[in-house]
Amino acid sequence: MSTQQRISTGETSYRPQQSDSRRKTSIGHQASRLPSDFFVWAALASVAGSAYLRAVGEGEKSLFVGQWAPTFLAFGVYNKIIRRLDLGR
């Protein structure tokens, strides 16, 4: 979609800006600089931290920390996709 096209969203309309694509490119570049194993280790650390918090009786905190694992894994998938797209250029 070019930046001149408008997307209608009910009563308002949205015009994509060039800065959006620049920002996404910058985020993708920064994410691709991290090693892929980082996200797996971060997910494992959050599971271990959650287990520890559960063991010491901090139930609510353990649930909060345990929910980080899927987020880290999703970031890892995003990282892989960005790396594959950059290699294709």
Number of C-alpha atoms within 10 A of each C-alpha: 7 9 9 9 10 12 12 10 8 6 5 7 10 10 12 15 11 10 9 10 11 11 11 11 13 12 12 18 15 12 18 19 10 12 12 18 10 14 21 18 14 17 23 17 16 21 20 16 16 23 17 14 18 16 11 9 10 13 14 12 13 21 15 11 18 22 14 17 21 15 14 19 19 14 17 23 14 16 21 16 14 18 17 12 10 12 8 6 5
